[in-house]
Amino acid sequence: MHNLKLTHNRAVLLMVAVTLMWSIAGVVTRHLEHARSFEMTFWRSFFTVLSLLVILPLFQGRAVFQRLRNGGQALWTSGLCWCGMFTFFMVAITLTTVANVLVTMSIGPLLTALSARIFIGHRIAARTWVAIVVAGCGIAYMYGSQISQGVSLVGTLVALCVPISGAANWTVTQHAQAKGRNVDLIPAVLIGAVLSCLLTLPWAFPFQASMHDLALLAGLGVVQLAIPSALSVLCARVLQAPEVSLLGLLEVIFGILLAWVGANEVPGANVLTGGALVIGALALNELIGWRNRA
């Protein structure tokens, strides 16, 4: 599977599926019985590690573990970024609403575009800039409504660390590709999960998770984190960094809808309006891109 080649259109569709898998975290955590904050984060990362020990050899063969030692700085930097995304997200989801976390994360395209432009000189198509601006307006509208309702600043600040980590991660990935280095960043997902386990373990005691909680967190580790995170790295080889982040915005819409239907966290009309702007920007950007390539 390590020789899998994606066309641009298939990479787009795969990235949409990835965002759908990512988006289940909020609604699932709302159904936990006893596990909280750092314990939730630890168990999800722990089950992610176990999953990746199976998934990575399927992607790249058993030699993948040997390549962990030879990945160089890009591999370990990406792993640190994955650790940040894994850890900050789960902690934030315990401090504030699902919608607030996802809306805050959505500034990722703005941070990614800026980072890619500054650090690797990435040229960004005019249509993508327009989409970023429109999506940014939608997110600002949603975010402003959250602040006006007095949502915890701590949760927002923790959530803000997720898109910062994500922007750094995609930039590292694109930079390695631009330099023509044969650096395999898929194992970075495993490194990130291991680091997240080690970071949160001391804060996870005493363990209080029930078997029900462990089953849900195991599901998150496999379906919500291990599989989509590995697939997203494959997508990043085909899609540009801002494009990946724009598609990643779908997680916001999926996540809010799932929390609404599955956990009764009802979003306001302003959240739905802002989300509509985000989806519109995504759709228009991709449709114009497909038409141009055709």
N, C-alpha and C positions, 0 to 999 in steps of 0.2 A: 504493500500500500504506500510505501514511501516514494514510489515512482509515480504516484497518482498525479495526473495533469488535469487541471481545471480550466475550462474556458471561462471567459469573463461572465457570461450569463449564468453558467452553472455555479460559479463562485458567489454571485449575487443571491441566487436561490438558496444555496447552502447557508449563507450568512443570515438570511431571514429565518431559516430553521434553527440556527444557533441562537438567535435572539429569543425565539419562542421558548427554547429550553432554558435559557438564562432567566427568563421572566417568571418562572414558577417559584423562585425562592421566597418572595414576600408572602404569598398565600400559604405556602407550606409551613413557614415558621409561625404563622398565626395559629396553627393547629397543634403546636407543641404543648406538652403538659407541664413539664418541670424544667427542662433545659433553658438556660438563659445566657445571653451575651457571649462571653468568652468560651463557655462550654459548648454552645452552639457552633461557634466558629471552629473550635478544636475538632469536634466530631465530624463536621462537614469536610474539613481539610484532611482529617485522618482517613475517612472513607474515600476521598479523592485520591490519596496516595495509593491505597490498595487497588483502586480501579485502574489507575495509570500504570501500575506494575503489570497489568494484563493488557491494557490498550496499547501502550507504546511498543511492545514487541510485535503486536499485530500490525502496527503502522510501519515499523522500521526494522523488524527482526531483532534478535537478541543482542546484536552488536550495538544497539542504541545505548545500553548502559555503559559500554566501554567509551562511547563518544561523549558521555557526560564529562569525562576527565579531560577531553581535548577540545571542548567547546569554546574556550577562550572567554574574554571579558564580555562579549555581547551576550553569550548564553547566560552567564551569571547575573548580568545586569537585568536581562529580561526576567529571569527567575525572581529577582528581588521585586520587580514591578508586579509580577503575578502575585507574589505574597502580599503586597500592598493592596491590590484589588480584592483578593480573597478576604483578607482580614478586615479592612475598613468597611467593606460592604455589609458584612454580617453584623458587625458591632453597630453600625449606623441604623440597621433595620430594627434593632432593639431599642433605639433611642428616640425614634420618630416614626411618622407614618411611611408606608410603602411609597405612596405618591410623592412625598417630599424627598425621599432618598433617590428615587428614579428621576425626578425632575432635576435635582442637583447634579446627578451623574450626567445628565444630558448636555452639559456644556462641553462634553468631551470633544465634539467636532471642532469647536472653536479653539480649544487648547491644542488639539492634535494638528490642526492646520497651521497654527502659529509656530508650534514646535518644529514641525516638518519643514516649514519655510525657513526658520532661523538656523536650524542645526544641519539640515542636509540640502538646503536650497531647492526644495520641492516646488515645482511650478504647479499652480492650482488653476484648473479651468474656470472660466468666468461663471459658467452655470453652477459649478460647485460652490463658488463664493456666494452667489445669490442664494443658493439653497441653505448654506450655513447661516446667512444673515436672517432669512425668513424663519428657519428653525430656531435660531437664537431668540427672535422676537416672541415666538410661541412659548419657549421655555421661560423667558423673562416674565411673560404674562402669568404663567402658572406659578413661577417662583415667587413673584410679588404677592400673589394671593396667599401663599403659605405664610409669608412673613407677616402679613397684615393680620393673620389669625393667631399670631403669637407662638408659632412652632419653635420648639427648643433649638437654640443656636448651637448647642453642643452636637446634636444629631446632624445638623446641617454641615457643620465644619468637618465632622468625621466623614460624612458622605462626600464632601468636596475632595477629599484625598483620593477617592476612587477614580474620577476622570483625570486627575493629575497623574496618577500611576499609569492609567491606561494610555494617556497621550505619550508618556515617556516610553512605554512598552512598544507601541506601534512605530514610533520614531526609530527605536533601536532596531526593530525588525527590518524596516525599510532601509536604514543606513547600511546594515549588513548586506542586504541584497544589492544595493547600489554600488557597493565596493567590490562586488563580484566574489565575495568570500563564501565558501561552501560551509557556512555555519548553520547547523540545524537547530532551530529555536524551539521545536516541539518539546524536547525534554525540559525546557525552561518551565513548562507548566508543572512538571513533577517537582522541580526544584522549588518553585513557588509554594506548592502545597506542603512540602516538607518544612520549609521555613515558617509557614503559617502555623503548622502544628507545634513546632518548637517554641515559637513566639507566644502562643496563647495557652500552652499547657500549664505553666505555673499559675495562670489566672483562672484556669478552668476548675480547679479544686475548690470545695469538694464536689465530686460528680453527683448530679441529681437527676440526670436524664432517665426516664422510664424506657421500657422496651419499645413502647409506642414511639417515643421521641427518637430513639436510636434507629428505628426502621425508617422514619421520615428523613432523618439526617443522612442515613445511608443512601436513600434515594436521591437526595440533593447532591451528595458527593459524586454519584455516578451520572445521573441524567442531567442535573442542572450545572455541574461544574466540569467533571473530567472529560466527558464526551464533547460537549460544545467548545470547551476551551482548546482542546486539541484540534478540532475542526476549524476554529477561527484562525489559528495560525496558518493552516493550509490556505484559507481564504486570503490572508494578508500577503501571500506570495503573488497573488494575481491582482488584487484590488489595491488602489492607492490608499495611503493612511487616512486622509479625510473621508474617502468614500466608505471605508470600513466603519468609521465612527458614525457617519450619517446613517448607514444601515443599522448600526447598533442602537440608534434611537428608537427603533421598533420595540426594543425591550421595555421602554417607558410605557408605550401604549398597551402592549400585551400584559405587562406587570400590573398596571392600574386596573385593567379590565378583570384580570384574574382575582386580584384582591377584592374587587367590587363584588364579583359573582360568588367567589369562594370563601370570603372572610367578612363580607358585609362592610368593607371600608369604602363608603360611597364617595366618589369624587364630586366636587362641585362643578357647576356649569363652566366656571372659568378654567378649570383643569381640562375639561373636554374641549373647550374652544382652543386653548393652547396646543393640546394634543393634535387637533385637526390641522393646525398650521404646520406642525412638525411632520405629520404624515404627508401632507400636501407637498412640502418641500422635498421630502425623500422621493416621492413618486415622480415628480416633475424632473428632478435631477437625473434619475435613472432612465426615464423614458427618453429624454433628450440625448443622453449618452448612448443608449441603444440605437437611436435613430442616426446619430452621427457615425457610429461604427458601421451601421448597415450601408 
